[in-house]
């Protein structure tokens, strides 16, 4: 099979994922990262506990009103819920499309700066993607990471290598029928200002789409998952949510082709409330060629994890539904700040890894 065999399906899936008023729940934390989350609420990192936690999220009543897709870790894609039904069935009952994280992590990039990486996992990817398609997945995610870190970074080498990797991944999974979410994350680490972020991000995203062009990626069957255009975490100059929104939309308009089905922002260490407020401000600007929405992990799960605390399903579901509704409203420019229970705890972690 080749991408052309899936062309209509890829476009249809991408459009469903980019439904106005809905976004994507990222629950693709690796087993060690999930363990760190569980440890924060004194719950042991066992398969049973991971199953219970994720099962709680997926069975939240009415979650499908706000969420179009869920990115899963491989374990969850093949896992059953505690009641014996497949996890992907639980999602299907809510009209939520299952997706899968397909990259195999970051590796040091020879010839680049000490902290620079490339994303591994291209070998055998189309075969793996075909297995995931057979298990019910219909989209995929691959996270490349770049850092500004100093006034010269990222290097040309890091930009080109990560752009090429994202494009090769996108083409490979499309050949197996999966819609690729293309994620060139620019970490918040550093003290650079928002103008520097905008300059670097524009260069990075343009490089990604140039590589996609060379690899003949079907853009209508893709989504972009970028970071918001924010200053470095140690930048002394405060910026308002409105400024972040204006810079972010301007950067996207300069670098993202209109044929891309949708842009789903990552929360990248923003607090739950800030992630909703920033997204809302972007949608108040409006008039973009793509649906502008969210693909949040921590900014949808932080309060839910604490509410659940290992066993309290109702409390966990209350929080995940509150944040899902808040972000659904924000993706239409209708969110009233503070109208949903949330945490304003900053979730930024320096040098964050999944």
C-alpha positions as CSV (number, residue, x, y, z in Angstrom):
1,X,0.0,0.0,0.0
2,X,1.1,3.6,-0.6
3,X,-0.1,6.9,0.6
4,X,-2.2,7.3,-2.5
5,X,-4.4,4.3,-1.4
6,X,-5.3,6.2,1.8
7,X,-5.5,9.7,0.4
8,X,-9.2,10.3,1.0
9,X,-9.2,8.6,4.4
10,X,-6.2,10.7,5.5
11,X,-7.9,14.0,4.6
12,X,-11.1,12.9,6.2
13,X,-9.4,11.8,9.5
14,X,-7.4,15.1,9.6
15,X,-10.5,17.1,9.2
16,X,-12.3,15.2,12.0
17,X,-9.3,15.7,14.3
18,X,-9.4,19.4,13.4
19,X,-13.1,19.8,14.1
20,X,-13.9,23.3,15.4
21,X,-14.4,23.3,19.1
22,X,-12.5,20.1,19.7
23,X,-8.9,19.3,20.5
24,X,-6.6,16.4,21.2
25,X,-5.8,14.8,24.6
26,X,-2.1,13.7,24.8
27,X,-1.8,10.6,27.0
28,X,1.3,9.3,25.3
29,X,3.7,9.6,28.3
30,X,6.3,6.8,28.2
31,X,6.2,4.3,31.1
32,X,9.0,6.1,33.1
33,X,7.3,9.5,32.6
34,X,3.9,8.1,33.6
35,X,5.8,6.7,36.7
36,X,6.9,10.2,37.6
37,X,3.4,11.5,37.4
38,X,2.0,8.7,39.5
39,X,4.8,9.1,42.0
40,X,3.7,12.8,42.5
41,X,0.4,11.4,44.0
42,X,2.2,8.5,45.8
43,X,0.8,5.8,43.4
44,X,3.1,2.9,42.3
45,X,4.0,2.7,38.6
46,X,2.4,-0.6,37.7
47,X,0.6,-1.6,34.5
48,X,-2.6,-1.9,36.6
49,X,-2.3,1.7,37.9
50,X,-1.5,3.1,34.5
51,X,-4.5,1.2,33.1
52,X,-6.8,2.5,35.9
53,X,-5.6,6.1,35.4
54,X,-6.0,6.2,31.7
55,X,-9.2,4.2,31.8
56,X,-10.6,6.9,34.2
57,X,-9.8,9.6,31.6
58,X,-11.3,7.8,28.6
59,X,-14.6,7.0,30.3
60,X,-15.2,10.6,31.5
61,X,-18.9,11.1,30.5
62,X,-19.2,13.4,27.5
63,X,-15.4,13.8,26.9
64,X,-16.0,13.3,23.2
65,X,-17.9,16.6,23.1
66,X,-14.6,18.4,23.6
67,X,-11.9,15.9,22.4
68,X,-11.5,14.7,18.8
69,X,-8.5,12.4,19.3
70,X,-6.3,10.9,22.0
71,X,-2.6,10.2,21.5
72,X,-1.7,6.9,23.2
73,X,1.5,5.2,24.3
74,X,1.9,1.8,22.7
75,X,0.9,0.0,25.9
76,X,-2.5,1.7,25.9
77,X,-3.2,1.1,22.3
78,X,-3.1,-2.7,22.8
79,X,-4.5,-2.6,26.4
80,X,-7.9,-3.6,27.7
81,X,-9.8,-1.5,30.3
82,X,-10.2,-3.1,33.7
83,X,-13.7,-4.1,32.6
84,X,-12.3,-6.2,29.8
85,X,-13.2,-3.9,26.9
86,X,-10.4,-2.6,24.7
87,X,-9.2,1.0,25.5
88,X,-9.6,1.9,21.8
89,X,-13.3,0.8,22.1
90,X,-13.8,3.1,25.1
91,X,-12.5,6.0,22.9
92,X,-14.6,4.9,19.9
93,X,-17.8,5.0,22.1
94,X,-17.1,8.7,22.7
95,X,-16.3,9.4,19.0
96,X,-12.6,10.0,19.9
97,X,-10.1,8.9,17.3
98,X,-7.1,6.9,18.8
99,X,-3.6,8.0,17.9
100,X,-0.2,6.7,18.7
101,X,3.2,8.1,19.6
102,X,5.6,6.5,17.1
103,X,9.0,8.1,17.8
104,X,11.6,6.3,19.8
105,X,13.0,9.2,21.7
106,X,15.7,11.8,21.4
107,X,19.4,11.0,20.8
108,X,22.4,13.3,20.8
109,X,23.1,14.9,17.4
110,X,26.7,14.4,16.4
111,X,28.3,17.6,15.1
112,X,25.8,19.9,16.8
113,X,25.9,21.7,20.2
114,X,26.1,19.5,23.3
115,X,22.4,19.8,24.2
116,X,21.1,19.3,20.6
117,X,19.2,16.1,19.6
118,X,17.5,14.3,16.7
119,X,14.5,12.1,17.1
120,X,15.0,8.4,16.5
121,X,12.5,5.7,15.2
122,X,12.5,6.0,11.3
123,X,13.8,2.4,10.8
124,X,10.9,0.0,10.2
125,X,8.4,2.9,10.9
126,X,6.0,2.1,8.0
127,X,5.7,-1.5,9.2
128,X,5.1,-0.5,12.8
129,X,2.5,2.1,11.7
130,X,0.7,-0.6,9.7
131,X,0.4,-2.7,12.9
132,X,-0.9,0.4,14.8
133,X,-3.4,1.0,12.0
134,X,-4.6,-2.7,12.4
135,X,-5.0,-2.1,16.2
136,X,-7.3,0.9,15.5
137,X,-5.0,3.9,15.5
138,X,-5.7,6.5,12.8
139,X,-3.1,9.1,13.5
140,X,0.4,9.3,14.8
141,X,2.7,11.7,16.6
142,X,6.5,12.4,16.5
143,X,8.2,15.0,18.6
144,X,11.3,16.8,17.5
145,X,12.9,19.2,20.0
146,X,14.9,22.3,19.4
147,X,16.4,24.7,21.9
148,X,17.3,28.4,21.5
149,X,19.5,28.1,24.7
150,X,21.9,30.8,23.5
151,X,21.9,33.7,21.0
152,X,23.3,31.4,18.3
153,X,21.1,28.4,18.8
154,X,19.6,26.2,17.4
155,X,22.3,25.3,14.9
156,X,21.5,24.9,11.2
157,X,22.4,21.2,11.6
158,X,19.8,20.7,14.3
159,X,17.1,22.6,12.3
160,X,17.8,20.6,9.1
161,X,18.1,17.2,10.8
162,X,14.9,17.6,12.8
163,X,12.9,19.1,9.8
164,X,14.0,16.1,7.7
165,X,13.2,13.6,10.4
166,X,9.7,15.1,10.8
167,X,9.1,15.0,7.0
168,X,10.4,11.4,6.6
169,X,8.2,10.3,9.6
170,X,5.1,12.1,8.1
171,X,5.5,10.4,4.7
172,X,6.2,7.0,6.3
173,X,3.1,6.9,8.5
174,X,0.9,8.3,5.7
175,X,1.9,5.2,3.6
176,X,0.3,3.1,6.4
177,X,-2.9,5.2,6.6
178,X,-2.1,7.3,9.7
179,X,-2.4,11.1,9.8
180,X,0.9,12.5,11.1
181,X,0.9,15.1,13.7
182,X,4.1,17.1,13.0
183,X,5.6,18.4,16.3
184,X,8.6,20.7,16.1
185,X,8.8,21.8,19.7
186,X,10.9,24.8,20.7
187,X,11.7,24.4,24.4
188,X,11.1,27.4,26.7
189,X,14.5,26.9,28.3
190,X,16.6,30.1,28.1
191,X,16.4,33.9,28.8
192,X,15.7,35.0,25.2
193,X,12.9,37.4,24.4
194,X,9.7,36.7,22.3
195,X,11.2,38.3,19.2
196,X,14.0,35.8,19.2
197,X,11.5,32.9,19.7
198,X,9.5,34.2,16.7
199,X,12.5,34.5,14.5
200,X,13.7,31.0,15.3
201,X,10.3,29.4,15.1
202,X,9.6,30.9,11.7
203,X,12.9,29.5,10.4
204,X,12.2,26.0,11.9
205,X,8.6,25.7,10.7
206,X,9.6,26.8,7.2
207,X,12.4,24.2,7.1
208,X,9.9,21.5,8.2
209,X,7.5,22.3,5.3
210,X,10.3,22.6,2.8
211,X,11.3,19.0,3.9
212,X,7.6,17.9,3.6
213,X,7.5,19.2,0.1
214,X,10.6,17.2,-0.9
215,X,9.2,14.1,0.7
216,X,5.8,14.6,-1.0
217,X,3.8,14.7,2.2
218,X,0.1,15.2,1.7
219,X,-0.4,18.4,3.8
220,X,-4.2,18.1,3.8
221,X,-3.7,14.9,5.7
222,X,-1.5,16.3,8.4
223,X,-1.8,18.5,11.6
224,X,0.9,20.7,13.0
225,X,1.6,20.6,16.8
226,X,3.9,23.6,17.5
227,X,4.8,25.4,20.7
228,X,3.3,28.8,21.3
229,X,5.6,31.8,20.5
230,X,6.6,32.6,24.1
231,X,9.8,34.2,25.6
232,X,12.3,32.0,27.3
233,X,11.4,30.8,30.8
234,X,14.1,33.0,32.3
235,X,13.4,36.1,30.2
236,X,13.0,39.2,32.5
237,X,10.5,40.9,30.2
238,X,6.9,40.0,31.0
239,X,4.5,39.6,28.0
240,X,0.7,39.5,28.1
241,X,-1.4,36.6,26.8
242,X,-2.6,38.9,24.0
243,X,1.0,39.5,22.9
244,X,1.8,35.8,22.9
245,X,-1.3,35.2,20.8
246,X,-0.4,37.9,18.3
247,X,3.2,36.7,17.9
248,X,2.1,33.1,17.6
249,X,-0.5,33.7,14.9
250,X,1.8,36.0,13.0
251,X,4.5,33.3,13.1
252,X,2.1,30.6,11.9
253,X,0.8,32.8,9.1
254,X,4.3,33.4,7.9
255,X,5.4,29.7,7.9
256,X,2.5,27.2,7.8
257,X,0.9,26.4,4.4
258,X,-2.9,27.0,4.2
259,X,-3.5,23.4,3.1
260,X,-2.5,22.0,6.5
261,X,-5.8,20.7,8.1
262,X,-5.3,22.2,11.6
263,X,-2.8,23.5,14.1
264,X,-3.0,22.0,17.6
265,X,-0.8,23.7,20.1
266,X,1.2,22.0,22.8
267,X,1.1,23.4,26.3
268,X,4.8,23.1,26.8
269,X,4.9,23.7,30.5
270,X,2.2,26.5,30.7
271,X,-0.2,26.2,33.6
272,X,-3.7,24.7,32.9
273,X,-5.2,28.2,33.1
274,X,-2.6,30.0,31.0
275,X,-2.8,27.3,28.3
276,X,-6.6,28.0,28.0
277,X,-6.2,31.8,28.1
278,X,-3.5,31.9,25.5
279,X,-5.5,29.7,23.1
280,X,-8.5,31.8,23.6
281,X,-6.6,35.0,22.7
282,X,-5.4,33.3,19.5
283,X,-8.9,32.5,18.5
284,X,-10.1,36.0,19.3
285,X,-7.7,37.2,16.5
286,X,-9.4,34.7,14.2
287,X,-9.3,34.7,10.4
288,X,-6.7,32.0,9.9
289,X,-6.8,29.4,7.1
290,X,-6.6,26.5,9.6
291,X,-8.5,25.5,12.7
292,X,-6.5,26.6,15.7
293,X,-6.9,24.3,18.7
294,X,-5.0,22.3,21.3
295,X,-3.2,19.0,21.9
296,X,-2.4,19.2,25.6
297,X,-1.0,16.6,28.0
298,X,-0.2,18.2,31.4
299,X,-2.5,21.1,30.8
300,X,-5.5,18.7,30.6
301,X,-4.3,16.1,33.1
302,X,-2.6,18.0,36.0
303,X,-5.6,18.6,38.2
304,X,-7.3,15.4,37.0
305,X,-4.4,13.3,38.3
306,X,-4.5,15.0,41.7
307,X,-8.2,14.6,41.9
308,X,-8.1,10.9,41.0
309,X,-5.2,10.3,43.5
310,X,-5.2,6.6,42.7
311,X,-8.9,5.7,43.2
312,X,-11.3,8.7,43.1
313,X,-12.7,8.3,39.5
314,X,-15.5,10.9,39.9
315,X,-13.1,13.6,41.1
316,X,-10.5,12.8,38.4
317,X,-13.2,12.9,35.7
318,X,-14.6,16.2,37.0
319,X,-11.3,17.9,36.5
320,X,-10.5,16.4,33.1
321,X,-13.9,17.4,31.8
322,X,-13.5,21.0,33.2
323,X,-10.2,21.5,31.4
324,X,-11.5,19.8,28.2
325,X,-14.5,22.1,28.2
326,X,-12.3,25.2,29.0
327,X,-10.0,24.4,26.1
328,X,-12.9,23.6,23.8
329,X,-14.3,27.0,24.5
330,X,-10.9,28.6,24.1
331,X,-10.6,27.0,20.6
332,X,-13.7,29.0,19.6
333,X,-12.6,32.2,21.4
334,X,-15.4,31.8,24.0
335,X,-13.4,31.0,27.2
336,X,-14.1,33.2,30.2
337,X,-10.8,33.0,32.3
338,X,-11.3,31.4,35.6
339,X,-14.8,30.0,34.7
340,X,-13.6,26.3,35.1
341,X,-11.8,24.7,38.0
342,X,-8.1,24.7,37.1
343,X,-4.6,25.0,38.5
344,X,-2.4,28.0,37.9
345,X,0.6,26.0,38.9
346,X,3.4,26.5,36.3
347,X,4.2,23.1,34.8
348,X,7.5,24.1,33.1
349,X,10.4,21.7,33.7
350,X,13.9,22.6,32.4
351,X,15.1,20.2,29.7
352,X,11.8,18.3,29.8
353,X,11.8,14.8,28.4
354,X,8.9,12.4,27.8
